[in-house]
Amino acid sequence: MDILNYGDLVILSDKKARKYMITLKEGARFSSQYGFIDHSEIVNAGNGGLVKASKGEEYRVFKPTYIDYVMKIKRNAQIIYPKDSAMILMYADIYHGLNVLESGIGQGALSIAILRALGGKGRLTSVEVREDFALQSKNFINNFLGEVDNHDIVISNIYDGFDGCFDRIVLDLPEPWHVLKYCKTGLIDGGMIVSYIPTVLQVKTYVDTLKETGYFDDIETFELIKRPWKVDGLSVRPEMWIYNHSAFIVKARKIK
């Protein structure tokens, strides 16, 4: 049994697969229309265990995954959804030991994904123009990962440039084309730049600028649409809803 402790985040999942995320506190209770559950019972059940509310409803206990965390927690800024952050990590080819720059930190969901890919090695530098976003994202990241010592948050407008040279650059900005001129010296030869861009007009301007610089190649643009399926006995069909367009992802590679 994976031990739970007070202070841990947990997910309670009911028989209808509805999920509730809470922080375990000594002496506290989780309450719903089905009654209450003492947090001490959840601690004793452990990760993957089962607890029963006072009116008989059962809940499965889990430690939250990355997806649980970024989708369930109260957010004050837009996030890059897990379906997109997973693809960004793959197309940017982010792995341990790299020096990564991101800008447009927002809530910090992508920062968590990058830091996990780095695995404690390498470094992530996050450039954010809004100090309030920077502060709340730091809390959001630390709440899930704990304190990390390979992450720097810089309060600055990246449209005015950035210091250093990076192996990878990831952008979530309204006008990412303004950053490309700094990549001539700020991104290693062969390095990847990946941008998360909401609209097709922004994509056109960005891709045109990538080509005009003369030092980017291997340019690729795509979007991701996730369609869940229902598999229940003889009923096997797509769900009535899908995760439709969220943004475009544009990947390019620096050349000499």
Beta strands, then each sheet from edge to edge (+ up, - down):
strand 1: 9-13
strand 2: 19-23
strand 3: 29-32
strand 4: 35-38
strand 5: 50-52
strand 6: 58-62
strand 7: 99-103
strand 8: 123-128
strand 9: 151-155
strand 10: 166-171
strand 11: 187-197
strand 12: 216-223
strand 13: 229-232
strand 14: 235-238
strand 15: 248-254
sheet 1: 2+ 1- 6+ 5-
sheet 2: 3+ 4-
sheet 3: 9+ 8+ 7+ 10+ 11+ 15- 12+
sheet 4: 13+ 14-
end
